[in-house]
Amino acid sequence: MLRAEELRKVFYPARSKPVEAVRCASFEVKAGEVFGLLGPNGAGKTTLLRMLGTIITPTSGHCWVNGVRTDQAPDSIRREIGFLSGNTKLYGRLTATEVLRYFGRLYGMTDGHITQRIGELADLLAMQDVLDRRCDTLSTGQTQKVSIARVILHNPKILILDEPTLGLDILTSRAILEFIVHAKQGGHSIIFSTHYMTEAQTLCDRLVLMHQGDLMAEGSPEELYRQTGADSIQDVFLRLLDQRGGNGS
Amino acid sequence: MNPRIVGVILKKELLDTLRDKRTLIMMVGVPILLYPALMLIGMQFVLLQHSKLQATVSRVAIQSSAPETIERWLVAYSEKSAREVSEKEGESEEAPLNITVVKSDQPEVDLTEGRLDVLIVVTGDLQATLDTGETAPVEVRYDGTEIRSQDAAKRIDDALLEARDELQSDRLKEAGLAKSFARPLDIRRINMAPPHKKSGFILGLILPMAMIVMLALGAFYPAMDLTAGEKERGTFETLLSTPASKLEIVAGKFFTVFLLAMLTGVLNLASMGATLALVFSELSHFAQGVEVPQIHLPLASILIILGVIVPLAFFVSAMTMCIAVLARSFKEAQNYITPFFILITIPTAFAAMPGIELGPVNQFIPIANVVLLFRDLMTGKAGLEVVSTVFLSMAVFAMLALLLAAWLFQREDVVLSEEKGLPFTWRRSEFVSRPALTPASALGLFALVMVLIFYVGSLAQRASLIPGLLITEWGVILGPVLLVLWFFRANFKSTLNMGRVRLMPLLGALLIAPASVMLMVQFSSWQNKVLPLPEDIKQVFETLFASGGTLTGLLVLLLAAAISPAICEEALFRGAVLSGLRQRLKPWPAILLTGALFGIFHISIHRLVPTAILGVLLAYLVVRSGSIFISMIVHALINGLGIIIASGQLPVSLTARLETIETNGLPWGILLIALLMFLTGILIVEYTSKPKIPPIE
């Protein structure tokens, strides 16, 4: 479904030295799989997800979606992807429906199809009451629900969700996590990043642990426990960090 | 590019922008309400002030041997004008007198302190002078900074002129001569311009300014809102995650800005036309007898004006988007846009300058050409050829600006920049050592040097030419270069391109230098035909070269005008600026830009082209040879040879021949040799150089 090969991204800030945000990231995500990206702030998760979502181009390395290299047809690849991050906000001066209609049209959907999808998603995410309100009047939780609707509107095969539960209350968080499970059952591949270890533990089929631009380990939670002898993802992460320190890197 | 997607983006952006109060106020509020209102209020205020002034009584003091004579004149005039006012307004009561004579002990102090409006001073015996038939000097002293005093002085002038005419006709009568005897010619000036041309002239001065300002304001808010504003609100990345390509996004946004700018421009044109018509009709009602222009524009002119607004709005919209997309927030965008706004309003002053015509050069200068075309259209002067040239050249500039915008939108460091605030700090410790300045700091250094030359260098050179030149080169140019490199922790050796000099490029350079001198002589003889050197510039050069008459003088001149520029100017342009630009640009764009800056640096329209070409040549030599010393040698040789030729250190016969070359150009044979030498030099440099400057990533 999605394959990354030796992705690397270097930023050149005007004032300081070049920053290597992601170093040599390779992995594969299969259909109907929840793939987690774990790591502290600044680990390079957002940069990696932005490269997968073709928002930015890798300095080197490539990425394939359904066998098509993303840099060869980035505009059509984006039809297959729903991308959500902390930086993908909604237009405050438009109503939720107007926002969804706009994005639906950009994805090439017909008006009838958009109306039908908005109805379905409003039911799924319990957000009928916000549809006609301007986005700048919505609460954080309501905004996130409209954003999720925006991401899934065109029914993409791959969902890239960057910290989708960050800053949400328990109820909305739970709704979002339930939605991820629902999407997985519907055959979507979901790549999501978080720094909540328990979230990753319960949801992910497989996950990678990132630190300072490196992928430290990859596998299902059980495999990672076995490899490190830990009994929680948090523990796995800390042990791997210790090993890195011991290796002198 | 899918036009449907562009349409979807355009529709959404229009909806989004029109829901923004700021944009609505700038677009619709200002032209429709505020701006006619301001004009009418101003108008009423002027009328009020005028009638107030008319009702004011001017206080006059008289210093004369016969004050009562003068007072009699003033009263007579005042009574006459009071009668005229009463007749005009049809009132039975007599209007009050508008001049009163007051006594003052210190009339001059009273005048400057506002207790007196006018002081009349007549020296000598007035009555005796008049009796003997001579001329009496009469001074009307007033305070030119006070409107009240100015108005009073005008009244007194009128009163005294009337008295003079009366005295004159008395004298003529006594001598038995007719009134016409002292007036052999009756001269009248009559403005024969048809009314539409008169009004067109006035409109031509006001409208371009208003039009450009309003178009720009109409473009600014949407442009900032749709680029920097969108970045600030965090919705840009959402848009980038959709299948819409960057080109479709930039097109959709651009057409939104363009449409809104056009709308604002047309709204303003209509609103301003209506307001002016109203103001003029008020004026003609108020000021009887005064010529008031009638608004009358041929329909064809209106259509052409609307037609020219299209590429103008296109250009301004695209440029504004280019600037605004560089900013990370609305506020930052405003900081960037303000200088651009000032820059584009400067050409509107062209229309008001006497003698500037829409000619072969300025019809290609963006904005200035539209301003001048507007003026000519208003007076019905512009022909179809000029209209189409201006339209086409504006269209080309507009397309270039749009391409630039599209290019900027493709750059993720521009569109997704996450650095906060302006990338600048005053703490040296925050900088990391770097191989060259950033392009921004290199251009900043250039600007700093230009400012210093303007304030310090030119003053020093005016005080004393040769020491002034030395101060400019070492203190104003090299000094700041070294300081800035130190401050930004830029490596001196790599920033200044101080690579080793190798033999072959040096040989090439030694061929290029004398050949360039000959080619430049040829160039200036061509240029002199199109753009002759003004006398004052010639004189500066003559003074400069005259000092090279003696051997010591020549050596000093060579130091000041050949060796110093070769070291200091090279360090700035082919060192700091070139290596800075190379951080972002490919070799040729960097070379061309360095050359252009070197041309601008000479602050003279006559030296712009040759010095820019020289700048390109020198930058090319440094990029190819990797060593600034090569360009220093060439620069020193070119200036030095020029000085030796110009300061008359050559045998007389040769000097005489050079003077004919200056006017007639080089003989073809010599020109051919110079060209061959130049090309051979370039070939040697091109094929024996290994670039020492590492390519950029």
HADDOCK unambig.tbl for C-alpha pairs under 7 A between the chains (distance, minus, plus):
assign (segid A and resid 14 and name CA) (segid B and resid 423 and name CA) 6.95 0.50 0.50
assign (segid A and resid 15 and name CA) (segid B and resid 423 and name CA) 6.62 0.50 0.50
assign (segid A and resid 15 and name CA) (segid B and resid 431 and name CA) 6.77 0.50 0.50
assign (segid A and resid 16 and name CA) (segid B and resid 432 and name CA) 6.22 0.50 0.50
assign (segid A and resid 53 and name CA) (segid B and resid 241 and name CA) 6.79 0.50 0.50
assign (segid A and resid 55 and name CA) (segid B and resid 240 and name CA) 6.14 0.50 0.50
assign (segid A and resid 55 and name CA) (segid B and resid 241 and name CA) 6.08 0.50 0.50
assign (segid A and resid 56 and name CA) (segid B and resid 412 and name CA) 6.54 0.50 0.50
assign (segid A and resid 75 and name CA) (segid B and resid 243 and name CA) 4.49 0.50 0.50
assign (segid A and resid 75 and name CA) (segid B and resid 244 and name CA) 6.43 0.50 0.50
assign (segid A and resid 75 and name CA) (segid B and resid 245 and name CA) 5.90 0.50 0.50
assign (segid A and resid 76 and name CA) (segid B and resid 243 and name CA) 5.87 0.50 0.50
assign (segid A and resid 78 and name CA) (segid B and resid 241 and name CA) 6.55 0.50 0.50
assign (segid A and resid 78 and name CA) (segid B and resid 242 and name CA) 5.86 0.50 0.50
assign (segid A and resid 78 and name CA) (segid B and resid 243 and name CA) 5.10 0.50 0.50
assign (segid A and resid 79 and name CA) (segid B and resid 242 and name CA) 6.98 0.50 0.50
assign (segid A and resid 79 and name CA) (segid B and resid 243 and name CA) 5.74 0.50 0.50
assign (segid A and resid 83 and name CA) (segid B and resid 241 and name CA) 6.15 0.50 0.50
assign (segid A and resid 87 and name CA) (segid B and resid 234 and name CA) 5.24 0.50 0.50
assign (segid A and resid 87 and name CA) (segid B and resid 235 and name CA) 6.98 0.50 0.50
assign (segid A and resid 87 and name CA) (segid B and resid 237 and name CA) 6.20 0.50 0.50
assign (segid A and resid 88 and name CA) (segid B and resid 234 and name CA) 6.02 0.50 0.50
assign (segid A and resid 88 and name CA) (segid B and resid 235 and name CA) 5.47 0.50 0.50
assign (segid A and resid 88 and name CA) (segid B and resid 237 and name CA) 5.31 0.50 0.50
assign (segid A and resid 88 and name CA) (segid B and resid 238 and name CA) 4.29 0.50 0.50
assign (segid A and resid 89 and name CA) (segid B and resid 234 and name CA) 5.29 0.50 0.50
assign (segid A and resid 89 and name CA) (segid B and resid 235 and name CA) 4.76 0.50 0.50
assign (segid A and resid 89 and name CA) (segid B and resid 238 and name CA) 6.39 0.50 0.50
assign (segid A and resid 90 and name CA) (segid B and resid 235 and name CA) 5.86 0.50 0.50
assign (segid A and resid 91 and name CA) (segid B and resid 235 and name CA) 6.61 0.50 0.50
assign (segid A and resid 93 and name CA) (segid B and resid 16 and name CA) 6.02 0.50 0.50
assign (segid A and resid 93 and name CA) (segid B and resid 19 and name CA) 6.54 0.50 0.50
assign (segid A and resid 94 and name CA) (segid B and resid 16 and name CA) 6.61 0.50 0.50
assign (segid A and resid 102 and name CA) (segid B and resid 12 and name CA) 6.95 0.50 0.50
assign (segid A and resid 105 and name CA) (segid B and resid 8 and name CA) 6.92 0.50 0.50
assign (segid A and resid 106 and name CA) (segid B and resid 5 and name CA) 6.11 0.50 0.50
assign (segid A and resid 106 and name CA) (segid B and resid 242 and name CA) 6.69 0.50 0.50
assign (segid A and resid 106 and name CA) (segid B and resid 243 and name CA) 6.71 0.50 0.50
assign (segid A and resid 106 and name CA) (segid B and resid 244 and name CA) 6.33 0.50 0.50
assign (segid A and resid 107 and name CA) (segid B and resid 242 and name CA) 6.71 0.50 0.50
assign (segid A and resid 107 and name CA) (segid B and resid 243 and name CA) 6.20 0.50 0.50
